[in-house]
Amino acid sequence: MPTQSAISAFSILRDTSLFQWYVIPLLALAVYVYAVEIEKQNWKAVFAGLAFWGMDFINEILNSLVFHFTQFAPVWGAPSKTAYLFLIGLNVEIMFMFAISGIGYTKLLPKDKNLKILGINNRLFCAILNSIFCVVVEMILNYTGYLTWEYPWWSIRNPWLVFIIGYMPFNVVCFYVYDMKSTKSQAKFVGIQWALILLALVTFIGLGWI
């Protein structure tokens, strides 16, 4: 039987009547962030940002499938106020946040990809630091009730999987794409990634699974 939080989230899933005008400035902000990097022809940041965003979509699709097959709860849910709930754990506000976060994280990277910080490769160091920051933010959101966690292995008292599954892969893939030697390789990686994401969304939404 579904949890109350899952029922609440599912009841507003893709409900267009929830729309609020603040979504438009969020869209404009995302467009501006990417436009600045495109203007500078900083393609590695653009593709890294898209790769980071894509990793979140992959997680969100898998999270929605967890709810479909368990009929209990997603691993995380977003049943609170939103202008649009696209997937059971992904609202439009979260979506735009992930759309631009990857580009922001690339700005923290040293130019020398081989530089070590505290004896650790700086890419790995930044991935760990960024992931810890994101987990702390999620814990705060969960504590306030805006993000729900229903499984004991994914909780404030046991945040390790949130770190390992929830954010480390995002940052690792983001930095991996950022450091690729050619723009062609970056475009190919991101193109395949997003093609699979769109295929999964069309298929699973069409089946009524997510």
C-alpha positions as CSV (number, residue, x, y, z in Angstrom):
1,M,0.0,0.0,0.0
2,P,1.4,3.4,-0.9
3,T,2.6,5.8,1.8
4,Q,0.7,9.0,2.4
5,S,3.6,11.0,0.9
6,A,3.6,8.9,-2.2
7,I,-0.2,9.3,-2.6
8,S,0.2,13.1,-2.2
9,A,2.9,13.3,-4.8
10,F,1.1,11.0,-7.2
11,S,-2.0,13.1,-6.9
12,I,-0.3,16.2,-8.3
13,L,1.9,14.4,-10.9
14,R,2.0,16.5,-14.1
15,D,-0.9,18.6,-12.9
16,T,-0.7,21.8,-15.1
17,S,-3.2,23.7,-12.9
18,L,-0.3,24.1,-10.4
19,F,1.6,26.4,-12.7
20,Q,3.1,29.6,-11.2
21,W,4.7,32.5,-13.1
22,Y,8.0,32.2,-11.3
23,V,8.9,29.3,-13.5
24,I,9.5,31.7,-16.4
25,P,12.3,33.6,-14.5
26,L,13.8,30.2,-13.6
27,L,13.8,29.3,-17.3
28,A,15.4,32.6,-18.2
29,L,18.1,32.1,-15.6
30,A,18.9,28.6,-17.1
31,V,19.0,30.0,-20.6
32,Y,21.3,32.9,-19.5
33,V,23.7,30.5,-17.7
34,Y,24.1,28.4,-20.8
35,A,24.1,31.4,-23.2
36,V,27.1,32.9,-21.3
37,E,29.1,29.8,-21.7
38,I,28.1,29.4,-25.4
39,E,29.1,33.0,-26.1
40,K,32.5,32.3,-24.7
41,Q,32.5,29.0,-26.6
42,N,33.2,27.2,-23.4
43,W,31.8,24.0,-24.7
44,K,33.3,21.8,-22.1
45,A,31.3,23.6,-19.4
46,V,28.1,23.4,-21.5
47,F,28.4,19.7,-22.1
48,A,29.5,19.0,-18.5
49,G,26.4,20.9,-17.3
50,L,24.2,18.8,-19.6
51,A,25.8,15.6,-18.4
52,F,25.3,16.5,-14.8
53,W,21.6,17.4,-15.5
54,G,21.2,14.1,-17.5
55,M,22.5,12.1,-14.5
56,D,19.7,13.5,-12.4
57,F,17.1,12.6,-15.0
58,I,18.4,9.0,-15.0
59,N,18.1,8.8,-11.2
60,E,14.7,10.4,-11.3
61,I,13.4,7.9,-13.8
62,L,14.8,5.0,-11.8
63,N,13.3,6.5,-8.6
64,S,9.9,6.7,-10.4
65,L,10.2,3.0,-11.4
66,V,10.8,2.0,-7.8
67,F,7.4,3.4,-6.9
68,H,5.8,1.8,-9.9
69,F,7.1,-1.7,-9.0
70,T,6.8,-1.5,-5.2
71,Q,3.6,0.5,-5.1
72,F,4.9,1.6,-1.7
73,A,7.0,4.8,-2.2
74,P,9.7,6.2,-4.4
75,V,13.1,6.4,-2.8
76,W,12.6,10.1,-2.5
77,G,9.4,12.1,-3.2
78,A,8.5,15.7,-3.7
79,P,4.8,16.0,-2.5
80,S,5.0,19.6,-1.3
81,K,4.1,22.9,-3.1
82,T,5.4,23.2,-6.6
83,A,4.6,24.8,-9.9
84,Y,4.8,21.5,-11.6
85,L,5.7,17.9,-10.6
86,F,7.3,16.3,-13.6
87,L,8.2,13.0,-12.0
88,I,7.3,11.7,-8.5
89,G,10.6,13.0,-7.1
90,L,11.3,15.8,-9.6
91,N,9.6,19.1,-9.6
92,V,10.3,22.0,-11.9
93,E,12.2,23.9,-9.3
94,I,14.6,20.9,-8.7
95,M,14.9,20.4,-12.5
96,F,16.1,23.9,-13.1
97,M,18.5,23.7,-10.2
98,F,20.2,20.6,-11.6
99,A,20.2,22.2,-15.1
100,I,22.6,24.9,-14.0
101,S,24.4,23.2,-11.1
102,G,26.8,21.3,-13.2
103,I,28.1,24.4,-14.9
104,G,28.5,26.0,-11.5
105,Y,30.6,23.1,-10.2
106,T,33.0,23.3,-13.2
107,K,33.8,26.8,-12.1
108,L,35.3,25.4,-8.9
109,L,37.8,23.1,-10.7
110,P,41.5,24.0,-10.9
111,K,42.8,24.3,-14.5
112,D,45.3,21.6,-13.9
113,K,43.3,18.4,-13.8
114,N,46.3,16.6,-12.2
115,L,46.7,19.0,-9.3
116,K,46.2,17.3,-5.9
117,I,44.4,18.8,-2.9
118,L,45.2,17.2,0.5
119,G,46.9,14.4,-1.5
120,I,43.7,13.7,-3.5
121,N,43.2,14.4,-7.2
122,N,41.3,17.7,-7.4
123,R,38.5,16.3,-9.5
124,L,37.8,13.6,-7.0
125,F,38.2,16.0,-4.1
126,C,35.7,18.4,-5.7
127,A,33.3,15.6,-6.4
128,I,33.4,14.5,-2.8
129,L,33.0,18.0,-1.5
130,N,30.2,18.9,-3.8
131,S,28.4,15.6,-3.0
132,I,28.6,16.2,0.7
133,F,27.2,19.7,0.2
134,C,24.3,18.3,-1.8
135,V,23.6,15.6,0.8
136,V,23.4,18.2,3.5
137,V,21.0,20.3,1.5
138,E,18.8,17.2,0.9
139,M,18.9,16.4,4.6
140,I,17.6,19.9,5.4
141,L,14.9,19.5,2.7
142,N,13.9,16.2,4.2
143,Y,13.8,17.6,7.7
144,T,11.5,20.4,6.6
145,G,9.2,17.9,4.8
146,Y,9.8,19.2,1.3
147,L,11.6,16.1,0.3
148,T,10.3,12.8,1.7
149,W,12.3,9.6,2.4
150,E,10.4,6.5,3.3
151,Y,13.1,3.8,3.4
152,P,15.4,3.2,6.4
153,W,18.4,2.7,4.1
154,W,17.8,6.2,2.6
155,S,17.4,8.5,5.5
156,I,19.0,11.3,7.6
157,R,20.4,8.6,10.0
158,N,21.9,6.7,7.1
159,P,22.9,9.2,4.4
160,W,25.7,7.1,2.8
161,L,23.6,5.9,-0.2
162,V,22.4,9.5,-0.8
163,F,26.1,10.4,-1.2
164,I,27.2,7.3,-3.2
165,I,24.2,6.9,-5.5
166,G,22.6,10.3,-5.3
167,Y,25.4,12.6,-6.0
168,M,28.9,11.2,-6.5
169,P,28.0,9.8,-10.0
170,F,26.6,13.2,-11.0
171,N,29.9,15.0,-10.2
172,V,32.2,12.2,-11.5
173,V,30.4,12.1,-14.9
174,C,30.2,15.9,-15.0
175,F,34.0,16.3,-14.5
176,Y,34.7,13.3,-16.8
177,V,32.9,15.0,-19.6
178,Y,34.5,18.4,-18.8
179,D,38.0,16.9,-19.1
180,M,37.4,15.0,-22.4
181,K,40.0,15.9,-25.0
182,S,37.6,17.0,-27.7
183,T,34.3,18.7,-28.1
184,K,33.2,16.0,-30.5
185,S,33.7,13.4,-27.7
186,Q,31.7,15.5,-25.3
187,A,28.9,16.1,-27.7
188,K,28.7,12.3,-28.5
189,F,28.6,11.3,-24.9
190,V,25.9,13.8,-24.0
191,G,24.0,13.1,-27.2
192,I,23.8,9.4,-26.4
193,Q,23.0,10.1,-22.7
194,W,20.1,12.4,-23.5
195,A,18.8,10.2,-26.4
196,L,18.5,7.3,-23.9
197,I,16.8,9.6,-21.3
198,L,14.2,10.8,-23.8
199,L,13.6,7.3,-25.0
200,A,13.0,6.1,-21.4
201,L,10.7,9.1,-20.6
202,V,8.6,8.5,-23.7
203,T,8.4,4.8,-23.2
204,F,7.7,4.7,-19.4
205,I,5.3,7.7,-19.4
206,G,3.5,6.1,-22.3
207,L,3.2,2.9,-20.4
208,G,2.0,4.8,-17.3
209,W,4.9,3.5,-15.3
210,I,6.3,6.9,-14.2
